[in-house]
Amino acid sequence: MKSIFKHQNKKNQYVVSFISVSLVSMLCLFTRDFLDYKVTGYLLLVLVSILAIFLEIFPVLLAAFLSAIILDFFFIKPYYNFHINSAEDGLLLLLFFVIALINAVLTFKIRKAEQEAQVKEAKLNTMKLYNTLLDSLSHELRTPISTIMGSVGTLQSGVNLSDENKTKLLSEMDKASLRLNYQVENLLNMSRLESGYIQPKLDWCDVKELAYNVLSSMNETLSQHRITVKANDYLPLFKLDYGLMEQILYNLIYNASQYTPIGAEIKITIEYNPVMDIDYNQEETMSCIITIADDGNGFPEDQIEKVFEKFYRLNNSKTGGTGLGLSIVKGFTEAQHGKIKLQNREEGGAVFTLSFPAEVMQTKNIGNE
């Protein structure tokens, strides 16, 4: 199938080459009695040069050959034959074809060299990204695995441990398992984003309940932070993908917990803003707005635009982290036609603002079920 498309594309290039030369020649034909044929030759030479930028070598050579034939047949006297009266005209025609040929070949080689350089640069960038990922993973995966293996080894060694020490070891294993699961989930999610496999499954979602569920799963991680959730008591249900939203909130809250000092506040606000969806039905839709703010140190202004890039980590950030969390948040948000914005707060700290053009269902319309 790929070879068929490639063949079709090449065939189209020949057509473009033929039509372009024909059109320019027809336009010049109307001015043949007023302009010297050398001007027509220059115009055709410029056309061949332009085609060389966009087409492959053989369609360009066809344009050069057709231009030389047309110039001789229609524009060099005597018209409508291939006879050339003077050596000057013959040399000019030969030079035209040679220059067009050299120009086509050189342009093609330059374009090919640029493409090879771009491919090489892309490979180097890819290798750099993967080296960054591997360096990060060597810490992010090895540390929790070592913790789990060490704790299991201690429990299996037969050493008499107090209940307090056993509880502590199990707690360490639990935290290490959660950390390991977080990194594996991020890798799998990034793979889904890269493959374009994300297909949101929209369903009615209680975003407030979802936020509390995420916070509940992070009790240990958030134990040294102050958590606040602000939402209307009668917040409507939004039609969103529960799984994607869960991962979005988890990554943003986890990121806030890791990059703010102990005792910092993490505030989650959920609200909606009615907007009119301009369509034939004039149906009313609601925009779901979620903000996650903290009172930490904020982000360097010159790096705010880069934090959503894959594998990007802030300068002078603490050891560890793969730089995938925020890029996944952005990908999952956009997969639901949402937007995400990061700003520094005037009073200190940072705030992530998520907005989704989601359908809503008022909870008062549900009734008793």
C-alpha distance (Angstrom), angle and dihedral (degrees) to the residues before:
residue distance angle dihedral
M1 . . .
K2 3.81 . .
S3 3.82 91.5 .
I4 3.82 90.2 51.1
F5 3.81 91.6 53.7
K6 3.80 90.4 46.3
H7 3.82 91.0 50.7
Q8 3.81 90.6 47.6
N9 3.80 91.4 50.3
K10 3.80 92.0 50.7
K11 3.81 90.3 48.8
N12 3.81 89.1 52.4
Q13 3.80 89.8 52.6
Y14 3.80 91.0 56.8
V15 3.81 88.9 50.7
V16 3.82 91.5 49.6
S17 3.80 90.2 48.8
F18 3.81 93.4 50.3
I19 3.81 95.4 44.7
S20 3.83 93.5 46.5
V21 3.80 93.8 52.9
S22 3.81 91.0 44.0
L23 3.81 94.0 51.4
V24 3.82 94.8 47.9
S25 3.81 90.3 46.4
M26 3.81 92.2 50.6
L27 3.81 91.5 50.4
C28 3.81 91.1 49.1
L29 3.79 90.4 47.9
F30 3.81 90.4 68.0
T31 3.82 90.5 56.9
R32 3.80 96.5 41.0
D33 3.80 93.0 110.9
F34 3.82 93.2 51.0
L35 3.80 103.9 38.9
D36 3.77 130.6 56.2
Y37 3.79 113.6 -109.9
K38 3.80 88.4 -120.7
V39 3.82 88.4 69.5
T40 3.80 88.9 55.1
G41 3.80 88.5 49.4
Y42 3.81 90.7 53.8
L43 3.80 91.6 48.8
L44 3.80 92.2 50.7
L45 3.81 89.5 46.8
V46 3.83 89.9 53.6
L47 3.80 89.4 49.2
V48 3.81 91.7 52.6
S49 3.82 88.9 49.2
I50 3.83 91.3 52.5
L51 3.81 92.3 47.0
A52 3.81 89.4 50.7
I53 3.80 89.0 62.1
F54 3.81 94.2 57.3
L55 3.82 107.9 23.8
E56 3.78 135.5 62.9
I57 3.79 122.0 -99.9
F58 3.83 101.2 -95.3
P59 3.84 97.0 50.0
V60 3.82 87.2 49.9
L61 3.80 91.3 50.3
L62 3.80 88.0 51.3
A63 3.82 88.9 53.8
A64 3.81 91.0 49.9
F65 3.82 92.3 48.8
L66 3.82 93.6 46.5
S67 3.82 90.8 47.1
A68 3.81 91.8 54.0
I69 3.83 92.7 47.1
I70 3.83 93.5 46.6
L71 3.82 92.3 45.9
D72 3.78 90.5 54.0
F73 3.82 97.1 41.0
F74 3.82 100.6 42.8
F75 3.81 107.7 21.9
I76 3.84 110.3 31.5
K77 3.80 114.9 74.5
P78 2.95 130.1 -84.2
Y79 3.80 88.4 50.4
Y80 3.81 126.8 -140.4
N81 3.81 97.7 27.3
F82 3.76 137.1 75.0
H83 3.80 95.4 -120.2
I84 3.82 116.1 122.0
N85 3.82 116.9 -157.8
S86 3.79 101.0 -165.0
A87 3.78 134.8 43.3
E88 3.81 87.9 -132.8
D89 3.81 91.7 61.3
G90 3.78 91.3 45.3
L91 3.80 92.0 50.5
L92 3.80 90.6 46.6
L93 3.80 91.3 51.7
L94 3.80 91.6 47.3
L95 3.80 91.9 48.3
F96 3.80 90.1 48.1
F97 3.79 91.4 55.7
V98 3.83 93.9 43.1
I99 3.82 92.8 48.1
A100 3.79 91.5 46.8
L101 3.81 90.0 48.2
I102 3.82 94.3 48.0
N103 3.79 91.3 44.8
A104 3.81 91.6 51.1
V105 3.81 93.6 47.9
L106 3.81 94.7 45.2
T107 3.80 93.2 46.2
F108 3.80 90.3 48.8
K109 3.81 92.0 49.7
I110 3.81 92.1 47.5
R111 3.81 90.8 49.4
K112 3.80 91.1 47.6
A113 3.81 91.2 49.2
E114 3.81 90.2 50.8
Q115 3.80 91.2 49.9
E116 3.82 91.1 49.7
A117 3.81 89.9 48.5
Q118 3.82 90.5 50.5
V119 3.82 91.3 49.0
K120 3.81 90.4 48.6
E121 3.81 91.5 48.3
A122 3.81 90.8 47.7
K123 3.82 90.1 51.7
L124 3.80 91.1 49.1
N125 3.81 91.1 49.1
T126 3.80 90.2 48.1
M127 3.80 91.2 50.4
K128 3.80 89.8 48.0
L129 3.81 90.8 51.3
Y130 3.79 92.7 48.2
N131 3.80 91.5 46.9
T132 3.80 88.3 52.1
L133 3.80 90.0 49.0
L134 3.81 93.1 47.7
D135 3.81 91.6 48.0
S136 3.80 89.7 51.5
L137 3.78 93.8 44.6
S138 3.79 91.7 50.0
H139 3.79 85.6 67.4
E140 3.79 103.0 28.2
L141 3.81 95.4 50.6
R142 3.77 101.1 29.2
T143 3.82 95.1 53.4
P144 3.84 98.0 57.3
I145 3.81 91.4 38.8
S146 3.82 90.1 52.9
T147 3.81 89.9 48.1
I148 3.81 92.4 51.7
M149 3.81 93.8 44.9
G150 3.80 92.0 47.1
S151 3.80 92.9 49.1
V152 3.81 93.0 46.2
G153 3.80 89.7 48.5
T154 3.78 91.5 51.8
L155 3.81 92.6 48.9
Q156 3.83 91.2 48.1
S157 3.80 95.1 45.8
G158 3.78 92.8 82.2
V159 3.79 93.1 -123.3
N160 3.78 112.0 151.0
L161 3.77 106.5 -111.6
S162 3.76 128.2 -175.4
D163 3.78 118.2 -117.8
E164 3.79 88.2 -110.3
N165 3.83 92.6 56.0
K166 3.82 91.5 45.7
T167 3.78 90.2 51.6
K168 3.80 90.0 48.8
L169 3.81 92.2 50.6
L170 3.80 91.9 48.3
S171 3.80 89.8 48.9
E172 3.81 90.4 52.1
M173 3.80 90.2 49.5
D174 3.79 90.7 49.5
K175 3.81 92.8 51.4
A176 3.81 91.5 45.7
S177 3.81 90.9 49.8
L178 3.80 91.7 51.3
R179 3.79 91.3 48.4
L180 3.80 91.2 48.6
N181 3.80 91.5 47.5
Y182 3.82 90.3 50.3
Q183 3.79 92.6 55.1
V184 3.81 93.8 44.9
E185 3.83 90.3 49.0
N186 3.80 90.2 51.9
L187 3.81 92.0 50.7
L188 3.81 91.6 49.4
N189 3.80 91.9 46.1
M190 3.80 92.3 49.7
S191 3.80 88.7 50.6
R192 3.82 89.3 53.5
L193 3.79 91.2 49.8
E194 3.80 93.1 47.7
S195 3.80 91.9 50.9
G196 3.81 93.1 47.1
Y197 3.80 88.9 -123.4
I198 3.81 95.2 135.1
Q199 3.80 109.2 118.9
P200 3.83 109.9 168.0
K201 3.81 114.9 -134.6
L202 3.78 101.6 -149.7
D203 3.79 118.5 -153.8
W204 3.79 137.6 148.1
C205 3.78 107.7 -69.4
D206 3.80 131.6 -171.2
V207 3.82 97.8 -144.6
K208 3.81 93.1 -172.0
E209 3.80 92.1 55.0
L210 3.80 89.2 44.1
A211 3.81 91.1 54.9
Y212 3.81 91.8 50.9
N213 3.82 90.7 48.5
V214 3.80 90.7 53.1
L215 3.80 91.6 47.6
S216 3.81 90.5 48.6
S217 3.82 90.8 55.1
M218 3.83 89.0 52.4
N219 3.81 99.2 49.9
E220 3.79 93.6 123.7
T221 3.82 94.1 43.8
L222 3.81 92.8 49.3
S223 3.79 97.4 40.3
Q224 3.81 92.5 109.9
H225 3.81 96.6 45.5
R226 3.78 133.7 76.6
I227 3.80 110.8 -118.7
T228 3.81 124.5 -159.5
V229 3.79 127.2 -179.2
K230 3.79 119.1 -167.5
A231 3.79 120.9 -173.5
N232 3.77 139.5 138.0
D233 3.80 113.8 -92.7
Y234 3.79 90.5 -130.1
L235 3.79 97.1 43.7
P236 3.83 109.3 160.1
L237 3.79 124.7 -122.6
F238 3.80 113.8 -97.5
K239 3.79 125.1 -147.9
L240 3.80 101.5 -123.2
D241 3.80 140.2 129.9
Y242 3.82 104.9 -87.5
G243 3.81 94.8 -158.1
L244 3.80 95.0 49.2
M245 3.80 92.1 45.1
E246 3.80 90.8 49.8
Q247 3.81 90.8 54.0
I248 3.82 91.9 45.2
L249 3.81 93.4 53.3
Y250 3.79 93.3 41.5
N251 3.82 93.1 52.7
L252 3.80 94.1 46.2
I253 3.82 94.4 46.7
Y254 3.81 91.8 43.7
N255 3.81 90.1 49.8
A256 3.82 90.5 50.6
S257 3.81 91.4 49.3
Q258 3.79 93.2 50.8
Y259 3.79 98.1 46.5
T260 3.79 102.2 41.0
P261 3.81 126.7 76.8
I262 3.81 122.9 -102.2
G263 3.79 111.1 -78.3
A264 3.81 94.7 25.3
E265 3.79 118.2 142.3
I266 3.81 122.1 -116.5
K267 3.79 111.1 -163.8
I268 3.80 123.3 -166.6
T269 3.80 116.9 -165.1
I270 3.82 123.5 -173.3
E271 3.78 121.9 -170.6
Y272 3.77 141.7 143.4
N273 3.76 134.0 -133.4
P274 3.83 120.9 -158.1
V275 3.81 114.1 -128.5
M276 3.77 132.0 173.0
D277 3.78 115.5 -116.1
I278 3.80 104.6 -146.1
D279 3.79 105.9 -137.3
Y280 3.75 139.4 118.1
N281 3.79 93.3 -80.9
Q282 3.81 95.7 44.4
E283 3.80 88.0 -139.9
E284 3.78 116.8 179.8
T285 3.80 115.5 -120.9
M286 3.78 130.2 -179.3
S287 3.75 130.2 -133.5
C288 3.79 113.1 -134.7
I289 3.82 111.0 -144.2
I290 3.81 120.7 -165.9
T291 3.78 123.2 177.4
I292 3.79 127.1 -172.6
A293 3.79 111.5 -167.3
D294 3.78 134.3 174.4
D295 3.78 136.2 -174.7
G296 3.79 95.5 -133.4
N297 3.79 128.9 113.8
G298 3.80 98.0 -65.2
F299 3.81 125.8 -143.8
P300 3.82 129.9 -61.3
E301 3.81 105.5 -99.3
D302 3.81 93.1 -129.9
Q303 3.83 91.8 55.6
I304 3.81 101.2 46.0
E305 3.82 92.6 93.5
K306 3.81 91.5 51.5
V307 3.81 102.6 48.9
F308 3.81 93.2 88.6
E309 3.82 92.7 55.5
K310 3.79 117.4 109.4
F311 3.83 114.1 -94.7
Y312 3.82 91.7 1.6
R313 3.77 115.2 145.2
L314 3.78 126.8 -177.7
N315 3.77 118.8 -103.8
N316 3.80 111.7 -98.4
S317 3.80 91.1 12.8
K318 3.75 117.6 152.9
T319 3.80 121.6 -87.9
G320 3.78 115.8 -78.3
G321 3.76 133.7 28.5
T322 3.77 126.6 115.0
G323 3.79 98.3 -133.0
L324 3.81 91.4 -122.2
G325 3.80 103.2 106.5
L326 3.80 100.2 80.2
S327 3.81 94.7 38.1
I328 3.82 88.0 55.3
V329 3.82 89.8 49.2
K330 3.80 89.9 53.6
G331 3.82 92.7 46.4
F332 3.82 94.1 48.5
T333 3.81 91.1 45.8
E334 3.80 93.9 51.2
A335 3.81 90.5 45.0
Q336 3.83 85.8 66.2
H337 3.83 91.2 45.7
G338 3.78 89.7 -105.7
K339 3.79 132.3 135.4
I340 3.79 132.7 -134.3
K341 3.78 127.8 -157.9
L342 3.80 131.4 -175.6
Q343 3.79 123.1 -155.5
N344 3.76 137.6 164.4
R345 3.81 114.5 -117.9
E346 3.79 118.4 -121.7
E347 3.80 90.3 -131.3
G348 3.81 91.2 50.4
G349 3.79 134.6 -82.1
A350 3.79 131.3 55.9
V351 3.79 137.1 -78.2
F352 3.81 128.8 -155.2
T353 3.81 114.1 -157.4
L354 3.80 119.5 -159.7
S355 3.80 121.3 -171.5
F356 3.80 127.5 -176.0
P357 3.82 128.5 -175.3
A358 3.79 90.7 -138.5
E359 3.79 131.4 162.1
V360 3.79 114.6 -115.7
M361 3.77 140.3 -149.4
Q362 3.77 118.2 -159.1
T363 3.81 110.4 -128.8
K364 3.80 90.5 -136.8
N365 3.83 87.8 65.0
I366 3.77 93.5 57.0
G367 3.80 96.4 70.2
N368 3.76 123.8 -171.6
E369 3.77 111.9 -31.3
